[in-house]
Amino acid sequence: MNRYFILLLVVSVLSFGTNFTVVNANEQNEKFNELYNRKAPQTFQFKYDYNELYEFLTITEEVYKSKWESGKTIIDMAKEQNIPFHQLILYLAEKQFQALDEALKNEEIDRYFYYDYAISYMKGDIIEFINQNPNKYD
């Protein structure tokens, strides 16, 4: 009797596992097809609104330009205004996410591009933006 019970249990487990494998394979095939059929190439270029940046930094355009011409970077200006580094990064990231959301909504990019950009490029783009100034001389 115990043998029959064990055999029934094994058959049940194997048949359940097979059904799960088929469902899982179908889901993976659908995801693969979605990736394969993506619109390519996709590009995203973000342009900062400097008026909003001046407001965030609590400085005027004239002050910004003066500091920029003297070699100050955006991170330097933020430090002078007592804006913490993480707050500056979060502000600029939020602006990029807003633009990415709009591009996704308008079907200019797909969600995979969105994820890739957000994970792979956004932080580097922001760090480069706040640390660069061609007028800066070390």
C-alpha positions as a Python dict, from the first residue, in 0.01 Angstrom:
ca = {
    (1, 'M'): (0, 0, 0),
    (2, 'N'): (281, 240, 86),
    (3, 'R'): (444, 168, -252),
    (4, 'Y'): (130, 273, -436),
    (5, 'F'): (103, 589, -232),
    (6, 'I'): (467, 682, -302),
    (7, 'L'): (425, 602, -671),
    (8, 'L'): (112, 819, -687),
    (9, 'L'): (295, 1100, -510),
    (10, 'V'): (590, 1083, -752),
    (11, 'V'): (362, 1082, -1056),
    (12, 'S'): (168, 1379, -918),
    (13, 'V'): (484, 1581, -852),
    (14, 'L'): (627, 1503, -1194),
    (15, 'S'): (309, 1600, -1375),
    (16, 'F'): (283, 1925, -1178),
    (17, 'G'): (647, 2009, -1257),
    (18, 'T'): (590, 1943, -1628),
    (19, 'N'): (290, 2179, -1641),
    (20, 'F'): (488, 2448, -1464),
    (21, 'T'): (777, 2406, -1708),
    (22, 'V'): (547, 2446, -2009),
    (23, 'V'): (384, 2759, -1864),
    (24, 'N'): (720, 2904, -1770),
    (25, 'A'): (862, 2831, -2117),
    (26, 'N'): (566, 3002, -2282),
    (27, 'E'): (614, 3310, -2063),
    (28, 'Q'): (984, 3319, -2152),
    (29, 'N'): (905, 3285, -2525),
    (30, 'E'): (662, 3578, -2502),
    (31, 'K'): (927, 3791, -2330),
    (32, 'F'): (1186, 3690, -2587),
    (33, 'N'): (953, 3782, -2874),
    (34, 'E'): (882, 4117, -2713),
    (35, 'L'): (1255, 4187, -2684),
    (36, 'Y'): (1326, 4059, -3034),
    (37, 'N'): (1057, 4276, -3191),
    (38, 'R'): (1171, 4598, -3022),
    (39, 'K'): (1190, 4922, -3213),
    (40, 'A'): (1558, 4990, -3266),
    (41, 'P'): (1761, 5196, -3245),
    (42, 'Q'): (1618, 5393, -2959),
    (43, 'T'): (1773, 5710, -2831),
    (44, 'F'): (1707, 5937, -2540),
    (45, 'Q'): (1864, 6275, -2498),
    (46, 'F'): (1785, 6472, -2191),
    (47, 'K'): (1822, 6848, -2187),
    (48, 'Y'): (1824, 7024, -1856),
    (49, 'D'): (1599, 7324, -1805),
    (50, 'Y'): (1849, 7577, -1675),
    (51, 'N'): (1579, 7808, -1539),
    (52, 'E'): (1462, 7523, -1316),
    (53, 'L'): (1824, 7451, -1222),
    (54, 'Y'): (1882, 7816, -1122),
    (55, 'E'): (1570, 7799, -908),
    (56, 'F'): (1681, 7473, -746),
    (57, 'L'): (2025, 7621, -674),
    (58, 'T'): (1854, 7940, -548),
    (59, 'I'): (2070, 8161, -767),
    (60, 'T'): (1998, 8388, -1060),
    (61, 'E'): (2103, 8323, -1416),
    (62, 'E'): (2358, 8605, -1389),
    (63, 'V'): (2514, 8455, -1076),
    (64, 'Y'): (2518, 8110, -1237),
    (65, 'K'): (2691, 8240, -1551),
    (66, 'S'): (2944, 8434, -1347),
    (67, 'K'): (3031, 8131, -1137),
    (68, 'W'): (3039, 7909, -1450),
    (69, 'E'): (3278, 8146, -1627),
    (70, 'S'): (3502, 8149, -1320),
    (71, 'G'): (3530, 7770, -1342),
    (72, 'K'): (3274, 7659, -1083),
    (73, 'T'): (3090, 7335, -1150),
    (74, 'I'): (2728, 7273, -1063),
    (75, 'I'): (2836, 7067, -765),
    (76, 'D'): (3054, 7357, -648),
    (77, 'M'): (2756, 7592, -675),
    (78, 'A'): (2533, 7347, -487),
    (79, 'K'): (2790, 7320, -206),
    (80, 'E'): (2806, 7700, -180),
    (81, 'Q'): (2426, 7701, -143),
    (82, 'N'): (2442, 7426, 125),
    (83, 'I'): (2262, 7177, -98),
    (84, 'P'): (2377, 6825, -7),
    (85, 'F'): (2522, 6608, -283),
    (86, 'H'): (2248, 6344, -253),
    (87, 'Q'): (1977, 6611, -281),
    (88, 'L'): (2134, 6743, -602),
    (89, 'I'): (2156, 6392, -747),
    (90, 'L'): (1796, 6311, -653),
    (91, 'Y'): (1670, 6638, -803),
    (92, 'L'): (1848, 6577, -1135),
    (93, 'A'): (1746, 6209, -1140),
    (94, 'E'): (1382, 6306, -1086),
    (95, 'K'): (1401, 6543, -1384),
    (96, 'Q'): (1544, 6263, -1600),
    (97, 'F'): (1280, 6017, -1482),
    (98, 'Q'): (1008, 6266, -1573),
    (99, 'A'): (1153, 6293, -1924),
    (100, 'L'): (1189, 5913, -1951),
    (101, 'D'): (828, 5869, -1838),
    (102, 'E'): (714, 6110, -2109),
    (103, 'A'): (923, 5935, -2376),
    (104, 'L'): (781, 5598, -2269),
    (105, 'K'): (425, 5734, -2272),
    (106, 'N'): (479, 5873, -2625),
    (107, 'E'): (627, 5538, -2734),
    (108, 'E'): (959, 5700, -2827),
    (109, 'I'): (1129, 5436, -2614),
    (110, 'D'): (1017, 5102, -2474),
    (111, 'R'): (1033, 4983, -2116),
    (112, 'Y'): (1351, 4781, -2173),
    (113, 'F'): (1530, 5092, -2297),
    (114, 'Y'): (1389, 5278, -1996),
    (115, 'Y'): (1524, 5017, -1755),
    (116, 'D'): (1861, 4997, -1928),
    (117, 'Y'): (1908, 5372, -1932),
    (118, 'A'): (1800, 5414, -1571),
    (119, 'I'): (2023, 5133, -1447),
    (120, 'S'): (2325, 5172, -1674),
    (121, 'Y'): (2359, 5536, -1773),
    (122, 'M'): (2164, 5785, -1562),
    (123, 'K'): (2395, 5810, -1264),
    (124, 'G'): (2704, 5849, -1482),
    (125, 'D'): (2535, 6115, -1695),
    (126, 'I'): (2436, 6313, -1386),
    (127, 'I'): (2780, 6285, -1223),
    (128, 'E'): (2944, 6400, -1545),
    (129, 'F'): (2698, 6690, -1580),
    (130, 'I'): (2755, 6826, -1229),
    (131, 'N'): (3134, 6787, -1233),
    (132, 'Q'): (3219, 6925, -1576),
    (133, 'N'): (3306, 7280, -1670),
    (134, 'P'): (3535, 7360, -1962),
    (135, 'N'): (3627, 7683, -1781),
    (136, 'K'): (3763, 7494, -1479),
    (137, 'Y'): (4135, 7490, -1443),
    (138, 'D'): (4284, 7265, -1175),
}
